[in-house]
Amino acid sequence: MNSLLEVTDLHVHYPLRGGLLGGHKGEVRAVDGITFQVPRGSTVGLVGESGSGKTTTGRAITRLAPVTSGSIKYGGVELTKLGEREFFPFRKRIQMIFQDPFNSLNPRLTIFQILSEPLEIHFPKQTRAEREKRVAELLALVGLEPAHRQRYPHEFSGGQRQRIGIARALAVEPEFIVCDEPVSALDVSVQAQIVNLLMDLQHQLGLTYLFIAHDLAVVEHVSDEVLVMTGGKIVEVASADEIYAHPRHEYTRKLIEAVPTL
């Protein structure tokens, strides 16, 4: 299967400083030499506890965290070697849905302004009428009323805000989306709605996902392949079915044991 994203021996290290003069005391190896691929049109799940390095991996791919060493290839293009101007076209193709819909939306902007902002940056020739039409399409696509576009984020529930975050990611018509814990900040009753929306959008728009979560049950439900990460390293790779039926690594078994049963 054609790989859209190829990550090879990726390292993201942060210096540790301390003492009165703030001298170098070592480093935190947030991501410590991981390799994986994401086939076009698939969902690859990246699961691990807080501090495992999974979110840093997503941020490195989207250029929100500095890469210490290693390779990130997107469509065969080495992203780590690109300057900001050269990388700019890839910001349309690669988007991110953030964990907390309460903090990821600017409270001072209306929903129309939030969704218009990426359109103005990436499609500067669009008219106001064209942006109005696109914003209405995006809101309908994620199950919200286009008539509510002049409201502010605080006027929506948590699940609705996450739908707005998804609409913002979709605004520039990406191919690949990093979903960084997109349901962990939501009530359990809302989580399934957002997961189902993401799966529907994937089929409808032909999207490719890297789905990051700490909940193995959610990852197993949405993913074609699952990567288990701890201590900055990937310790197990398996299909979604195999990861539950035949977990090989002790850490994977602990994650499975932590999944609540009804």
C-alpha positions as CSV (number, residue, x, y, z in Angstrom):
1,M,0.0,0.0,0.0
2,N,1.2,3.5,-0.9
3,S,2.6,5.3,2.2
4,L,1.7,8.9,2.5
5,L,3.9,9.5,5.6
6,E,7.2,7.8,6.4
7,V,8.9,8.5,9.7
8,T,12.4,7.1,10.1
9,D,14.6,7.1,13.2
10,L,12.9,10.2,14.6
11,H,14.4,11.9,17.6
12,V,13.1,14.9,19.5
13,H,15.2,15.9,22.5
14,Y,14.8,18.8,24.9
15,P,17.7,20.2,26.9
16,L,17.5,20.1,30.7
17,R,18.8,23.2,32.5
18,G,19.3,23.8,36.2
19,G,21.3,25.6,38.8
20,L,21.7,29.3,39.4
21,L,23.2,29.9,36.0
22,G,20.8,27.6,34.1
23,G,23.6,25.3,32.9
24,H,23.0,22.2,30.8
25,K,22.1,19.2,32.9
26,G,21.2,16.7,30.3
27,E,18.3,16.2,28.0
28,V,14.8,14.8,27.8
29,R,14.4,12.3,25.0
30,A,10.7,12.9,24.3
31,V,11.0,10.9,21.1
32,D,13.9,8.5,20.9
33,G,14.4,6.9,17.5
34,I,11.0,5.8,16.2
35,T,10.1,4.5,12.7
36,F,6.7,3.9,11.2
37,Q,4.6,4.5,8.1
38,V,1.0,5.7,7.5
39,P,-0.5,4.3,4.3
40,R,-2.7,6.7,2.3
41,G,-6.4,6.5,3.3
42,S,-5.7,4.5,6.5
43,T,-5.8,5.3,10.2
44,V,-2.7,4.5,12.3
45,G,-3.3,4.7,16.0
46,L,-0.5,5.9,18.3
47,V,-1.3,4.9,21.9
48,G,0.6,5.5,25.2
49,E,0.3,7.1,28.6
50,S,1.0,10.7,29.3
51,G,4.6,11.5,28.7
52,S,5.2,8.6,26.3
53,G,6.1,10.9,23.5
54,K,3.1,10.4,21.3
55,T,1.9,14.0,21.2
56,T,5.5,15.2,20.6
57,T,5.5,12.9,17.6
58,G,2.4,14.5,16.2
59,R,3.7,18.0,16.8
60,A,7.0,17.1,15.1
61,I,5.2,15.9,12.0
62,T,3.2,19.2,11.9
63,R,6.2,21.3,12.5
64,L,5.1,22.4,16.0
65,A,8.0,20.7,17.7
66,P,11.7,20.9,16.6
67,V,13.2,17.7,15.2
68,T,16.6,16.8,16.7
69,S,17.4,14.2,14.0
70,G,15.7,11.6,11.7
71,S,13.5,11.7,8.7
72,I,9.9,12.7,8.1
73,K,8.9,12.1,4.5
74,Y,5.5,13.2,3.2
75,G,4.6,12.0,-0.3
76,G,8.2,11.3,-0.8
77,V,9.4,14.8,0.2
78,E,11.8,15.2,3.1
79,L,10.0,17.7,5.4
80,T,12.8,18.2,7.9
81,K,15.1,19.8,5.3
82,L,12.5,22.4,4.2
83,G,12.7,26.1,5.1
84,E,9.5,27.8,6.3
85,R,8.7,29.1,2.9
86,E,9.2,25.7,1.3
87,F,7.1,24.0,4.0
88,F,4.2,26.5,3.6
89,P,2.3,24.5,0.9
90,F,2.4,21.4,3.2
91,R,0.5,23.3,5.9
92,K,-2.5,23.0,3.6
93,R,-2.0,19.2,3.2
94,I,-1.2,18.4,6.8
95,Q,-3.5,19.6,9.6
96,M,-4.0,18.9,13.3
97,I,-7.0,18.5,15.5
98,F,-6.1,19.5,19.1
99,Q,-7.0,17.8,22.3
100,D,-8.7,20.6,24.2
101,P,-11.5,22.3,22.3
102,F,-11.8,24.8,25.2
103,N,-8.3,26.2,24.7
104,S,-7.7,25.6,20.9
105,L,-10.3,28.1,19.8
106,N,-9.8,31.9,20.2
107,P,-12.6,33.0,22.6
108,R,-12.6,36.5,21.1
109,L,-13.4,35.4,17.5
110,T,-16.7,34.3,16.1
111,I,-16.9,30.9,14.5
112,F,-17.0,32.6,11.1
113,Q,-13.7,34.4,11.9
114,I,-12.1,31.2,13.3
115,L,-13.0,29.2,10.1
116,S,-12.2,32.1,7.8
117,E,-8.7,32.6,9.1
118,P,-7.1,29.6,7.4
119,L,-9.0,30.4,4.2
120,E,-7.6,33.9,4.1
121,I,-4.1,32.6,4.6
122,H,-4.1,29.7,2.1
123,F,-6.8,31.0,-0.4
124,P,-6.1,34.8,-0.4
125,K,-8.0,35.3,-3.7
126,Q,-11.3,34.1,-2.3
127,T,-14.0,36.7,-2.0
128,R,-16.0,37.3,1.1
129,A,-19.0,35.6,-0.5
130,E,-16.9,32.5,-1.3
131,R,-15.6,32.4,2.3
132,E,-19.2,32.7,3.6
133,K,-20.2,29.7,1.4
134,R,-17.2,27.6,2.5
135,V,-17.8,28.3,6.2
136,A,-21.4,27.3,5.8
137,E,-20.3,24.1,4.0
138,L,-17.8,23.2,6.8
139,L,-20.3,23.7,9.6
140,A,-22.8,21.5,7.8
141,L,-20.1,18.9,7.2
142,V,-19.4,18.5,10.9
143,G,-23.1,18.5,11.9
144,L,-23.5,22.2,13.1
145,E,-25.9,24.8,12.0
146,P,-24.4,27.3,9.5
147,A,-26.7,30.0,10.9
148,H,-24.7,29.8,14.2
149,R,-21.5,31.1,12.5
150,Q,-21.7,34.5,14.2
151,R,-21.7,32.9,17.7
152,Y,-18.6,32.7,19.9
153,P,-16.9,29.5,21.2
154,H,-18.3,29.9,24.8
155,E,-21.8,29.6,23.4
156,F,-21.2,25.9,22.3
157,S,-20.8,22.7,24.3
158,G,-17.5,20.8,24.5
159,G,-18.5,18.4,21.7
160,Q,-19.7,21.2,19.5
161,R,-16.4,23.0,20.0
162,Q,-14.5,20.0,19.0
163,R,-16.7,19.8,15.8
164,I,-15.6,23.4,15.2
165,G,-12.0,22.4,15.7
166,I,-12.5,19.6,13.1
167,A,-14.1,22.0,10.7
168,R,-11.1,24.3,11.1
169,A,-8.7,21.5,10.2
170,L,-10.8,20.6,7.2
171,A,-11.1,24.2,5.9
172,V,-8.0,24.0,3.7
173,E,-8.9,20.6,2.3
174,P,-6.0,18.5,3.8
175,E,-5.1,15.0,2.9
176,F,-3.5,14.1,6.3
177,I,-4.7,14.9,9.8
178,V,-3.0,14.4,13.1
179,C,-5.8,13.8,15.6
180,D,-4.1,14.6,19.0
181,E,-6.3,13.0,21.7
182,P,-9.4,14.5,20.0
183,V,-11.9,12.9,22.4
184,S,-10.1,12.7,25.8
185,A,-11.4,16.1,27.0
186,L,-15.0,15.2,26.2
187,D,-17.7,13.5,28.2
188,V,-18.0,9.8,27.5
189,S,-21.4,10.3,26.0
190,V,-20.0,12.7,23.4
191,Q,-16.8,10.8,22.6
192,A,-18.5,8.2,20.4
193,Q,-20.2,10.9,18.4
194,I,-16.9,12.6,17.6
195,V,-15.2,9.3,16.8
196,N,-18.0,8.4,14.4
197,L,-17.9,11.8,12.8
198,L,-14.1,11.4,12.2
199,M,-14.6,8.0,10.6
200,D,-17.5,9.3,8.4
201,L,-15.3,12.2,7.2
202,Q,-12.5,9.9,6.4
203,H,-14.6,7.8,4.1
204,Q,-16.3,10.8,2.6
205,L,-13.2,12.9,2.0
206,G,-10.5,10.2,1.6
207,L,-8.5,11.4,4.6
208,T,-5.5,9.8,6.2
209,Y,-5.2,9.9,10.0
210,L,-2.6,9.6,12.7
211,F,-4.9,9.0,15.7
212,I,-3.1,9.7,19.0
213,A,-4.7,8.6,22.3
214,H,-4.1,7.1,25.7
215,D,-7.2,5.0,25.5
216,L,-6.4,1.7,23.7
217,A,-10.1,0.9,23.3
218,V,-10.7,4.1,21.3
219,V,-7.6,3.5,19.2
220,E,-8.4,-0.1,18.5
221,H,-11.9,0.9,17.4
222,V,-10.7,3.5,14.8
223,S,-7.4,2.2,13.6
224,D,-6.1,-0.1,10.9
225,E,-2.7,-0.5,12.6
226,V,-1.7,0.4,16.2
227,L,1.6,1.6,17.5
228,V,2.2,1.3,21.2
229,M,4.6,4.0,22.6
230,T,6.3,4.4,25.9
231,G,9.5,6.3,27.0
232,G,9.9,7.9,23.6
233,K,10.0,4.5,21.8
234,I,7.6,2.3,19.9
235,V,7.5,-1.0,21.7
236,E,4.8,-2.8,19.7
237,V,3.2,-2.6,16.2
238,A,0.2,-4.7,15.3
239,S,-3.1,-4.6,13.5
240,A,-6.1,-3.4,15.6
241,D,-7.4,-7.0,15.9
242,E,-4.1,-8.5,16.9
243,I,-3.2,-5.8,19.5
244,Y,-6.2,-7.0,21.7
245,A,-6.1,-10.7,20.9
246,H,-2.3,-11.3,21.1
247,P,-0.5,-8.4,22.9
248,R,3.2,-9.2,22.9
249,H,4.7,-6.4,25.0
250,E,4.2,-6.2,28.8
251,Y,3.3,-2.5,28.5
252,T,0.6,-3.2,25.9
253,R,-0.9,-5.8,28.3
254,K,-1.0,-3.1,31.0
255,L,-2.8,-0.7,28.7
256,I,-5.4,-3.4,27.9
257,E,-5.9,-4.1,31.6
258,A,-6.5,-0.4,32.2
259,V,-9.4,-0.3,29.7
260,P,-12.6,-0.1,31.7
261,T,-15.2,-2.8,31.1
262,L,-18.9,-2.2,31.4
